[in-house]
Each structure stands twice: as C-alpha cells, then as structure tokens.
Amino acid sequence: MRDIALVIVIFGCVPVILRYPFAGVLVWTWISIGVPHQEAWGFSRSIPLNLIVAAATIGGWYFSKDRKLPPMHFIYWTFLLFLVWVTFDSFFAPDPAWSWQYWDRCWKTIFLGFFAAAMATNKVRVHALVWVMVISLFYYSVKGGVFTLQSGGQFHVLGPPNSYIGDNNCLALAILMMLPFANYLRLQSRQRWLAIGTLAAMILSVVSIVGSYSRGAYLGLAAVVLVGLFRTKRWFLYIALVVALAVPVYNFMPESFHERVNSISDAKNDASFQGRLDAWEVAYKVAIDRFPMGAGFYGPQRHAIFHHYLPSVDAHAAHSIYFQVLGEHGFVGLAIYLALIAAAFLAAARLRKLTRGVPELEWNYQLASMIQVSLVAFCVGGAALSLAYYDVFIMEVTLLLPLMKIARDTVAVSEKAKEARHVATAAPVPA
C-alpha cells in the first residue's frame, strides 16, 4: 500500500514539476533527504523515482525563465573545485568500480544543491525549501522521540535502511543539523499553533537524539547548546529551559544510557573509540602513501587497503568527516573541503552583518544564524562520524548563495531609495 501511494504521489507531481520546476526541487529534496522509498519496503525501491523527478525538474527548468546558474561566489567555485578533484582522483582509486558508485551519489547531491541555489530566488522559495528539509527529518525524529519514550530508552533509534542516515549515529547528527532550521521556522511562524507544534517536534527530536545513543551527536548537541548560550540575550531563561528539558530526559533514560555517556570521559579504554583511532591512522597513512590523492570514495575501509596497514584489526569506516575526506581524497581534497567549510562560516557571518537591523531582511538574518549553528553541529558531531557528503550539509552551504544575493539586492534597492529621498529633500524649492 505504501509503495502504491508513493508512486502515485511521485508520478502525480511530474506534470506540476514540468510546469513549475521549483516544485521539482522540493520533491527532489524530499526524496534525497527523507528517502521515502526506503520506508515503502516494496516494488517502489526498484523504480528510479529520484531520477524521474530529476529529469522532470531539469526539463521544466530548461524551458522556464528561472535563473540558470547559482549566484557566483567563492563557495560555488570551491564546490566545483572539490567536485573536479574527487572526480579526478576516482580514476586512480585502487578499486575504481567500488568508488564510482559513491562518486555518482556525491555529484548528484552537489548538483541538487546548485539547482536549489539557482532557483531559490525569493523568500517564499527559500522558506518552502527549508520546510521540506525539516519535515523530511521530522518524520524520523518525531517517530524516534515517541519510540524512545514508549520503550523507556532501552533501544537505539535507527534511520531508514540503505541510506546515509540508516545508522543511529548518522541519523542523530542529521536530526541535530536539522534542529536550527526547525527553530528558524518556529521564529518565522505567524500562527501560534504552528510555532507550538514545531517546538513540540523539536523537543521530541532532542529525545530522539538522546535515544540514538550516539556519543558524537551528544558532543554536537553540547556544542549547539553552548552556541545558543552565547547568542541569546536572555541567558538565565535559556539555561533554565535547557535544565528543565535535560534533567527529566537524563533521569528517564536507563542505566545503559548513563554508561554510554560516562564512556566519553574514558575513551581510551573504549573499544569503539579505539576502532576510530585505527581508522584515522589508516586514513592518514593512505593519504601519505598515495599523495596527493587518496584511495577514492570509501576506499580506506576496504579490507585489502585497511588490512595492508593494520592486518590484525577489523576494518572500520573513517568515523570522521575530516579523516574520511583525507583518506579518500588526500591532503588536497581535505584542504578544499576545509576551505569550503570556512567559506560557509565566513559567508554566513557576512550575511548576518549585512542584514542585521534591516526589518525586511530579518528572516535572512535568522536563517544565516541558524545555518551557522547547523554547521557547528556538523563540524563537531561529524568529527566522530562518516557523513562528509551528507545532503543537508551540501544544501545548507549552497543555500547561502541565494541568501547572499537576495540580501545584497534588497540592501541595494533600499540604499537607492534612501539616496532618492535625500536628493529630493535637498533639492532647492523653485521661487
């Protein structure tokens, strides 16, 4: 039944997408982030739904009057450079057939980000895109929060199988990255019931993160809370709300959760942490031995490569966005990747400065602020998770391109209007 409903919805959207291609961007984003076909369990998994939506979107976009390229910015060129580099080094991967399948997903995700950046030309479209991103993950986070409460926190919250967020750690980080965007929507909601509903979903999302038992996500959550403390003016109320939420959740969770949290302070004796150290060592040695390239997408975790360096240790994924990129694409790839993250932080900071105190751009200021918080969650939580090419990360970085253009255009129009009023006021009155 789920398969039939999903296929009917997707094919029913195609005529709308051909007429309004931005609707295709929204559906495409939903499929990429929410992976609804993995929740259908049947024949819909064998149908290339994403390809169908992408083809309809591209066709509609080509014949439309929509902007054809994203606004030019250092972020755009850095993303292109990264894509060129990972494509180039994939030719020289030890097992190209293995790496190309992951390269295929990576370039499509970046392509979607560029498409969204090109077509998100106003507040309404940006707002709709953020809603789709948030709802796509709310489906799993709210469900996970309810599951945690019902089960007493005895089981891990998992994501959809065969996806980037199927693992409990990756799902938790994805939810954490989504929370700042949900908060943006809460702040922008004019209807009180919608703001309250969004807040309730956010609380359940936090419970879901706790129920994931992901220590990397816990560290990311702590970083987000700390950033919020520095950003808020009502720090006493903020601390009171954090404590009011944290204490009941902490006391509600079973002993296994407390043991998991306490293991963070005793990482040296933790087998899971040791596995991460082994994976990081392999990634570093691969980057040295294969300089300037790495072992290609997900190459270092291949048994033949991993056991070449640590023959007596079980092969592990990188468990770090930084060591993942280093092992897969070498020092050059890591340098470009870090430059991209730095450019995103810098662009968000400039956007906040440009829009601060401008009433018509308050939404822009808030969204730039939330993107910064989401990036903090990604950089901290991702230090212990292999999620370097995740859709939400790519989407939030490329989203800065249209936000910057909208802000600059609005400020320029406002400055011209002020100039015109000044000239009119200063003009001499005819005798």
Sequence and secondary structure as in RCSB ss.txt:
>XXXX:A:sequence
MRDIALVIVIFGCVPVILRYPFAGVLVWTWISIGVPHQEAWGFSRSIPLNLIVAAATIGGWYFSKDRKLPPMHFI
YWTFLLFLVWVTFDSFFAPDPAWSWQYWDRCWKTIFLGFFAAAMATNKVRVHALVWVMVISLFYYSVKGGVFTLQ
SGGQFHVLGPPNSYIGDNNCLALAILMMLPFANYLRLQSRQRWLAIGTLAAMILSVVSIVGSYSRGAYLGLAAVV
LVGLFRTKRWFLYIALVVALAVPVYNFMPESFHERVNSISDAKNDASFQGRLDAWEVAYKVAIDRFPMGAGFYGP
QRHAIFHHYLPSVDAHAAHSIYFQVLGEHGFVGLAIYLALIAAAFLAAARLRKLTRGVPELEWNYQLASMIQVSL
VAFCVGGAALSLAYYDVFIMEVTLLLPLMKIARDTVAVSEKAKEARHVATAAPVPA
>XXXX:A:secstr
 HHHHHHHHHHHHHHHHHHSHHHHHHHHHHHHHH GGGGT SGGGGS HHHHHHHHHHHHHHHSSS SS    HH
HHHHHHHHHHHHHHHTT SSHHHHHHHHHHHHHHHHHHHHHHHH  SHHHHHHHHHHHHHHHHHHHHHHHHHHHH
HTT S     TTSTT SHHHHHHHHHHHHHHHHHHHHH  SHHHHHHHHHHHHHHHHHHHHTT HHHHHHHHHHH
HHHHHH S HHHHHHHHHHHHHHHHHHS HHHHHHHHGGGGGGG HHHHHHHHHHHHHHHHHHHTTT  S TT T
TSHHHHHHH TTS      SHHHHHHHHHHHHHHHHHHHHHHHHHHHHHHHHHHHTT GGGHHHHHHHHHHHHHH
HHHHHHGGGS  TT HHHHHHHHHHHHHHHHHHHHHHHHHHHHHHHHHHHHS    
